Amino acid sequence: MKIYRTERMVTEFDINEKKFLEFLKKNDSDEVIQNAQTLDDVLEEYVIDDFDYELSLFTKDGNVISCYSGLYYDCEDALSDMDFGVH
């Protein structure tokens, strides 16, 4: 029997902006990042979601604020839940 799980959670991360900018500069040669004086300078050109991968490397476990998990027998139902949520 196959069972499918969807998971959604809100996780809070407390990052040091100065250290994260240093991390970005060390790992990304992008001109905007290299010329930035603050993380806000970077976020004028990019959105934080653009740095999902970098944040996953930089951050440790966060504080789970809220979470939801659903189990399904049917993969299509699980995919629909993942895409559109439970209504």
MIKOL-678359 format. One record per residue (C-alpha): x, y, z. Coordinates in Angstrom, 3 decimals, padded with zeros to 6 digits. Example, Ala and Ser with C-alpha at 12.3 -4.5 7.8 and 13.67 -1.06 7.14 Angstrom:
REM residues 2
R        c1        c2        c3
R   012.300  -004.500   007.800
R   013.670  -001.060   007.140
This chain:
REM residues 87
R        c1        c2        c3
R   000.000   000.000   000.000
R   001.264   003.440  -000.851
R   000.399   006.454   001.278
R   001.286   010.034   000.363
R   002.035   012.844   002.806
R   001.937   016.582   002.247
R   003.534   018.919   004.736
R   003.322   022.644   005.169
R   004.998   024.571   007.887
R   005.981   028.043   008.834
R   009.487   028.155   010.225
R   011.117   031.232   011.698
R   014.847   031.790   011.248
R   016.840   034.408   013.118
R   019.751   035.350   010.894
R   022.470   037.933   011.297
R   022.022   040.138   008.209
R   025.653   041.266   008.142
R   026.946   037.683   008.304
R   024.457   036.519   005.692
R   025.575   039.290   003.333
R   029.195   038.249   003.907
R   028.168   034.659   003.124
R   026.455   035.774  -000.099
R   029.480   037.809  -001.170
R   031.759   034.843  -000.546
R   029.560   032.471  -002.572
R   028.105   034.623  -005.362
R   029.976   036.825  -007.833
R   026.825   038.739  -008.854
R   027.622   042.449  -009.209
R   024.623   043.583  -007.142
R   025.667   041.320  -004.276
R   029.333   042.266  -004.492
R   028.533   046.015  -004.431
R   025.925   045.794  -001.646
R   026.668   047.468   001.655
R   023.625   045.952   003.371
R   021.220   043.087   002.757
R   018.576   045.725   001.970
R   020.735   046.791  -001.007
R   020.526   043.232  -002.350
R   016.788   043.041  -001.711
R   016.198   046.145  -003.823
R   017.102   043.975  -006.845
R   016.111   040.516  -005.619
R   013.446   038.986  -003.396
R   014.396   036.853  -000.407
R   012.891   033.805  -002.131
R   015.719   034.041  -004.683
R   018.069   032.960  -001.897
R   016.237   029.863  -000.697
R   019.203   027.617  -001.457
R   021.724   029.981   000.143
R   019.550   030.361   003.243
R   019.303   026.587   003.550
R   023.110   026.420   003.575
R   023.504   029.373   005.948
R   020.818   028.673   008.532
R   020.511   026.005   011.116
R   017.206   024.570   012.258
R   014.575   027.207   012.737
R   011.688   027.549   015.141
R   008.539   025.897   013.772
R   005.705   028.374   014.251
R   002.915   026.300   012.727
R   002.672   023.070   010.791
R   000.126   020.961   008.956
R   000.506   017.452   007.592
R  -001.999   015.503   005.527
R  -002.042   011.840   004.528
R  -003.601   010.543   001.324
R  -004.164   007.211  -000.396
R  -004.187   008.890  -003.796
R  -001.159   010.753  -005.159
R  -003.352   013.119  -007.198
R  -005.198   014.165  -004.029
R  -001.857   014.783  -002.310
R  -000.585   016.835  -005.250
R  -003.790   018.858  -005.312
R  -003.452   019.539  -001.581
R   000.170   020.556  -002.034
R  -000.676   022.934  -004.883
R  -003.950   024.408  -003.661
R  -004.226   023.623   000.041
R  -007.133   022.170   001.920
R  -010.357   024.102   001.284
